[in-house]
Amino acid sequence: MPDFPILLLARDCGLHGLTAKDLAKRVRSGALVRIRHGVYADGAAWRELKDWQKYRLQVRAAGEMFEKPTIFARHSAASVWGVPTIGVSHPVQALTLTNDGGRSRAVVRRHFAAPSGLEVVRREGLLVTSRLRTVLDLAAFTPFAEAVVPLDHVLRPGAAAQLPALSKDDIRAGMGSIYSTTRQRRILAALDFADARSASAGESYSRSLLHLAGFEAPVLQQEFRDEQGLIGYADFYWKRARVVGEFDGEEKYLKPEYLRGRTPSQVVVEEKYREDRIRAIGFTVVRWVWADLMQPGRLERKLAAGGVPRRRARSADFDARNVP
């Protein structure tokens, strides 16, 4: 887990010899950042964080300020579990166990959950919904393309956090009678599409978007070889069109588990050499990054330009040789 900036609570300022005026002055100078009412963090450290890291810190800040026990849920619980989600502007999300409405505030959104059968876990000092309940909630209440991302993730063992993989049967069984028929259909649609072979959130989201755009389903993690031996494994492969698709996430160039002792520049050079070898054996390579996924239509245009085929409509699924 990243080293997050230590939270400074306004109520503890006296312990650090600071006054309210001192806090205001440091916020204006950028030395401190106000995360939420009454909670601050080191400004320089905050600016170094990724968006998902900032969100997790906002969840922790909320946990410091709530006076009553609070169960964090959905995107907030996912951030604590290390389960990836799509988007950076989510409010802090928590549960209310009484269905009387009107519980949400500008910075915290509360969702009703019946207490019966609700599994709650204490993690990183916070109360959160279980990992299974968290991904079920996300699948039930987020769009299909976003719902697939956390499902793909939990189908793989969580090596960094030493968490076991969940099976599709585990997830189906976990639905129980919690969700309406409509929500169950949404969960099952995303779950049926989910695939543990997607190696990152970017790959999962890419796969969902290209499916929604009507492209043929690719082969995942296809092995490629040439006369020198193993070239590597492609994120996406369309055999009929001889097209390889590669998602370039920044983790490939920054995270130690991907770098494996290499510098980012070495990885860039090796990726270029790997792509040249794939092209040399007769394949087209299409590459994209997060910005292509976040801009509507951009990934679709890249894949279409690269020759990725569309799915046939069911009405066109016949043998033309039988037409008189």
C-alpha positions as MATLAB code, in Angstrom:
seq = 'MPDFPILLLARDCGLHGLTAKDLAKRVRSGALVRIRHGVYADGAAWRELKDWQKYRLQVRAAGEMFEKPTIFARHSAASVWGVPTIGVSHPVQALTLTNDGGRSRAVVRRHFAAPSGLEVVRREGLLVTSRLRTVLDLAAFTPFAEAVVPLDHVLRPGAAAQLPALSKDDIRAGMGSIYSTTRQRRILAALDFADARSASAGESYSRSLLHLAGFEAPVLQQEFRDEQGLIGYADFYWKRARVVGEFDGEEKYLKPEYLRGRTPSQVVVEEKYREDRIRAIGFTVVRWVWADLMQPGRLERKLAAGGVPRRRARSADFDARNVP';
ca = [
       0.000    0.000    0.000;
       1.303    3.480   -0.815;
       2.562    5.704    1.992;
      -0.243    8.239    2.281;
       0.324   11.651    3.887;
      -0.388   11.645    7.615;
      -3.735   13.249    8.296;
      -3.761   16.360   10.457;
      -7.031   16.873   12.340;
      -8.046   20.417   13.198;
      -9.102   19.281   16.659;
      -5.514   18.155   17.323;
      -3.827   21.367   16.147;
      -3.108   22.466   19.702;
      -0.995   19.349   20.189;
       1.219   20.566   17.319;
       1.336   24.180   18.519;
      -0.865   25.379   15.653;
      -3.798   27.773   15.724;
      -6.721   28.070   13.310;
      -4.947   31.050   11.717;
      -1.804   28.934   11.261;
      -3.864   26.279    9.443;
      -5.479   28.842    7.151;
      -2.098   30.387    6.349;
      -0.549   27.013    5.498;
      -3.496   26.107    3.270;
      -3.146   29.396    1.365;
       0.578   28.746    0.859;
      -0.015   25.163   -0.339;
       1.907   23.647    2.568;
      -1.321   21.962    3.679;
      -4.342   20.721    1.726;
      -7.810   20.667    3.248;
      -9.237   17.253    2.398;
     -12.565   17.801    4.112;
     -13.875   19.924    6.950;
     -11.484   19.506    9.859;
      -8.940   17.286    8.070;
      -5.692   18.330    6.367;
      -2.725   16.634    4.715;
       0.767   17.663    3.655;
       0.382   19.625    0.418;
       3.489   18.396   -1.378;
       2.738   14.743   -0.568;
      -0.910   15.157   -1.633;
       0.070   16.551   -5.022;
       2.256   13.500   -5.670;
      -0.638   11.084   -5.203;
      -2.583    9.437   -8.019;
      -6.315   10.179   -8.159;
      -7.236    6.799   -6.687;
      -4.806    7.361   -3.823;
      -6.353   10.754   -3.095;
      -9.785    9.158   -3.024;
      -8.677    6.526   -0.538;
      -7.258    9.256    1.675;
     -10.602   11.066    1.493;
     -12.282    7.900    2.741;
      -9.824    7.691    5.620;
     -10.421   11.347    6.415;
     -14.162   10.735    6.593;
     -13.562    7.831    8.936;
     -11.643   10.125   11.268;
     -14.476   12.639   11.477;
     -17.583   10.464   11.810;
     -18.626   10.173   15.433;
     -20.764    7.036   14.993;
     -19.579    3.675   13.603;
     -19.751    3.935    9.815;
     -19.728    1.167    7.223;
     -18.103    2.292    3.980;
     -19.450    0.742    0.787;
     -19.283    0.606   -3.019;
     -16.418    2.719   -4.415;
     -15.209    3.662   -0.935;
     -15.047    0.059    0.239;
     -13.392   -0.903   -3.059;
     -10.669    1.687   -2.474;
      -9.922    0.180    0.934;
      -9.845   -3.351   -0.490;
      -7.596   -2.237   -3.380;
     -10.261   -3.201   -5.928;
     -10.004   -0.930   -9.006;
     -12.967    1.118  -10.199;
     -13.485    3.568  -13.041;
     -13.773    7.311  -12.507;
     -12.185    9.810  -10.132;
     -15.038   11.977   -8.885;
     -16.949    9.570   -6.653;
     -18.264   10.846   -3.329;
     -17.391    8.998   -0.150;
     -20.004    6.241    0.068;
     -21.370    4.637    3.230;
     -24.369    2.604    4.356;
     -27.375    3.477    6.421;
     -29.203    0.559    8.010;
     -32.480    2.417    8.462;
     -34.583    3.026    5.372;
     -35.819    6.504    6.261;
     -34.165    8.443    3.430;
     -32.484   11.833    3.412;
     -29.143   10.652    4.723;
     -26.769   11.828    2.007;
     -24.677   14.970    2.230;
     -22.589   16.823   -0.366;
     -19.391   14.933    0.465;
     -20.888   11.637    1.682;
     -23.531    9.564   -0.086;
     -25.344    6.998    2.027;
     -27.141    3.940    0.653;
     -29.692    1.837    2.490;
     -28.737   -1.773    3.234;
     -30.793   -4.238    5.220;
     -28.722   -5.362    8.222;
     -29.799   -8.998    7.854;
     -26.940  -10.994    6.326;
     -24.732   -7.934    5.875;
     -21.080   -8.935    6.247;
     -18.859   -6.154    7.563;
     -15.057   -6.314    7.866;
     -12.619   -4.091    9.728;
      -9.789   -3.203    7.331;
      -7.126   -0.497    7.692;
      -8.993    0.676   10.780;
     -12.265    1.216    8.865;
     -15.510   -0.730    8.710;
     -16.224   -1.785    5.124;
     -18.519   -4.179    3.329;
     -16.933   -7.545    2.587;
     -14.943   -7.910   -0.615;
     -17.726  -10.046   -2.111;
     -20.497   -7.630   -1.154;
     -18.445   -4.711   -2.433;
     -18.061   -6.102   -5.964;
     -21.699   -7.232   -6.018;
     -22.837   -3.705   -5.140;
     -20.621   -2.233   -7.830;
     -21.944   -4.696  -10.410;
     -25.529   -3.923   -9.390;
     -25.281   -0.137   -9.379;
     -22.664    0.880  -11.975;
     -22.801    0.700  -15.804;
     -21.814   -2.580  -17.444;
     -18.402   -1.418  -18.691;
     -17.436   -0.174  -15.229;
     -18.914   -3.194  -13.415;
     -16.688   -5.642  -15.286;
     -13.488   -4.039  -13.931;
     -13.849   -5.015  -10.237;
     -15.277   -8.407  -11.180;
     -12.277   -9.250  -13.383;
     -10.005   -8.147  -10.547;
     -11.452  -10.396   -7.831;
     -11.464  -13.415  -10.149;
      -7.647  -13.263   -9.848;
      -5.745  -13.828   -6.583;
      -4.785  -10.531   -4.967;
      -1.054  -11.159   -4.770;
      -0.088   -7.825   -3.211;
      -2.726   -8.037   -0.483;
      -2.569  -11.851   -0.306;
      -6.275  -12.187   -1.003;
      -7.705  -15.336   -2.614;
      -9.524  -15.260   -5.923;
     -13.305  -15.406   -5.874;
     -15.010  -17.790   -8.285;
     -18.012  -16.903  -10.404;
     -19.985  -19.445   -8.366;
     -18.961  -17.629   -5.158;
     -20.207  -14.350   -6.591;
     -23.494  -15.792   -7.878;
     -24.175  -17.409   -4.517;
     -23.405  -14.139   -2.749;
     -26.295  -12.380   -4.490;
     -28.837  -14.245   -2.370;
     -32.059  -12.249   -2.126;
     -30.362   -8.893   -1.500;
     -31.012   -7.412   -4.944;
     -34.078   -6.832   -7.074;
     -34.585   -8.902  -10.223;
     -33.366   -5.990  -12.352;
     -30.195   -5.592  -10.277;
     -29.560   -9.345  -10.395;
     -29.743   -9.265  -14.188;
     -27.180   -6.459  -14.248;
     -24.860   -8.411  -11.962;
     -25.165  -11.602  -13.997;
     -24.597   -9.823  -17.319;
     -21.329   -8.342  -16.046;
     -20.324  -11.559  -14.289;
     -20.896  -13.714  -17.378;
     -18.629  -11.368  -19.326;
     -15.950  -11.129  -16.614;
     -12.645  -12.869  -17.313;
      -9.710  -13.455  -14.952;
      -7.286  -13.267  -17.897;
      -7.638   -9.487  -18.070;
      -4.456   -8.464  -16.301;
      -5.334   -4.869  -15.343;
      -8.203   -2.458  -14.888;
      -7.328   -0.837  -18.220;
      -7.526   -4.146  -20.051;
     -10.854   -4.953  -18.404;
     -12.355   -1.590  -19.260;
     -11.002   -1.797  -22.818;
     -12.572   -5.208  -23.303;
     -15.937   -3.958  -22.051;
     -15.886   -0.886  -24.288;
     -14.945   -2.785  -27.434;
     -17.738   -5.274  -26.682;
     -20.278   -2.469  -26.317;
     -18.982   -0.945  -29.572;
     -19.822   -4.180  -31.398;
     -16.338   -5.545  -32.136;
     -15.563   -9.243  -32.304;
     -14.418  -10.773  -29.033;
     -10.609  -10.972  -28.954;
      -8.436  -13.792  -27.713;
      -6.807  -12.712  -24.444;
      -3.127  -13.142  -23.560;
      -2.230  -14.814  -26.859;
       1.344  -16.158  -27.046;
       3.499  -15.047  -29.987;
       6.761  -16.560  -31.195;
       9.218  -16.043  -34.049;
      12.477  -17.699  -35.102;
      14.164  -16.194  -32.021;
      11.639  -17.808  -29.669;
       9.006  -16.301  -27.387;
       8.062  -12.712  -28.216;
       5.496  -12.321  -25.447;
       1.783  -12.324  -24.756;
      -0.608   -9.884  -26.381;
      -3.406   -8.268  -24.384;
      -5.857   -8.746  -27.269;
      -5.697  -10.747  -30.492;
      -8.096  -10.953  -33.427;
      -6.993  -14.026  -35.372;
      -9.117  -13.556  -38.504;
      -7.966   -9.962  -38.979;
      -4.388  -10.651  -37.803;
      -4.589   -7.681  -35.424;
      -2.961   -7.399  -32.000;
      -4.282   -4.908  -29.450;
      -2.178   -3.562  -26.595;
      -3.317   -1.388  -23.703;
      -0.506    0.769  -22.322;
      -1.182    1.553  -18.696;
       1.338    3.546  -16.701;
       1.747    0.666  -14.213;
       3.753   -1.123  -16.888;
       6.363    1.623  -16.659;
       6.177    2.479  -12.955;
       5.224   -0.453  -10.719;
       8.083   -2.657   -9.412;
       6.208   -5.891  -10.170;
       6.148   -4.899  -13.848;
       9.581   -3.284  -14.017;
      11.331   -6.313  -12.456;
      14.535   -4.375  -11.863;
      14.452   -2.477  -15.148;
      14.224    1.275  -15.589;
      11.125    2.761  -17.246;
      13.201    3.712  -20.300;
      14.417    0.128  -20.630;
      10.825   -1.105  -20.560;
       9.848    1.384  -23.288;
      12.684    0.149  -25.523;
      11.797   -3.500  -24.875;
       8.124   -2.850  -25.651;
       9.083   -1.207  -28.940;
      11.328   -4.155  -29.855;
       8.550   -6.601  -28.933;
       6.071   -4.723  -31.117;
       8.514   -4.697  -34.055;
       8.881   -8.471  -33.791;
       5.103   -8.955  -33.833;
       4.762   -6.709  -36.880;
       7.591   -8.599  -38.597;
       5.621  -11.865  -38.504;
       2.684  -10.244  -40.264;
       0.420   -8.703  -37.659;
      -0.977   -5.196  -37.268;
      -0.505   -3.733  -33.781;
      -2.945   -1.191  -32.334;
      -1.976    0.506  -29.061;
      -4.034    2.728  -26.772;
      -3.796    4.419  -23.375;
      -6.171    5.572  -20.622;
      -6.911    8.844  -22.423;
      -8.324    6.821  -25.342;
     -10.699    5.016  -22.970;
     -11.890    8.186  -21.282;
     -12.753   10.037  -24.524;
     -16.012    8.628  -25.988;
     -15.501    7.051  -29.389;
     -11.711    7.353  -29.491;
     -10.974    3.659  -28.827;
     -13.649    2.638  -31.327;
     -12.065    4.789  -34.026;
      -8.584    3.387  -33.318;
      -9.771   -0.216  -33.510;
     -11.785    0.390  -36.670;
      -8.801    2.083  -38.336;
      -6.611   -0.850  -37.334;
      -8.914   -3.346  -39.031;
     -10.544   -4.961  -36.003;
     -13.704   -6.678  -37.294;
     -17.224   -6.100  -36.013;
     -19.462   -8.897  -34.785;
     -21.884  -10.298  -37.327;
     -25.530   -9.588  -36.641;
     -27.523  -12.738  -35.841;
     -29.624  -12.111  -38.939;
     -26.467  -12.451  -41.047;
     -25.372  -15.730  -39.425;
     -25.881  -18.179  -42.285;
     -23.905  -19.903  -44.971;
     -24.064  -17.776  -48.129;
     -23.372  -20.880  -50.215;
     -26.923  -22.028  -49.467;
     -28.494  -18.928  -50.975;
     -30.070  -19.763  -54.369;
];
